[in-house]
């Protein structure tokens, strides 16, 4: 008798933008692309025991019209998108994940402590990404995933806005 086991995985970024008055201006929830570098990193850490990175950071990037994540993107090379650094935090906000659930699917999220960006300029935000390096605009570390905001897509933000980003990742026995 043969048995077949498999797993599927996927993540979702949820972004909310609040104006200086604290009122919700917009929300976006979109599935991510786990890039090849992220997939390799998961396998290397779990199955071959290579150096583990426990700390992850959230970044935001510009207009999707010129910013399109691709499977081959890395922290160092992502020709299809440009990071937005017009926020007052000195580094990318940390993604503080709660313990994963034990059910199927197993879910991990930073919803209890979302990444917060205090916007200090006028720019367009088109997506978010998860990376192992906290340096704003930095190009080292492991890029795990990225996601364009869903319709209506790109959003204009101004100084005084706050963007709050939650990342949820699920592993499901398939």
Secondary structure by P-SEA (a helix, b strand, c coil): cbbbbbccccbbbbbbbbcccccccbbbbbbbbbcaaaaaaaaaacccccccccbbbbbbbcccccccccccccccccccbbbbccccccccccccccccccccccccccccccccccccbbbbbccccccccccccccccccccccccccccbbbbcccbbbbbbbbbbbbcc
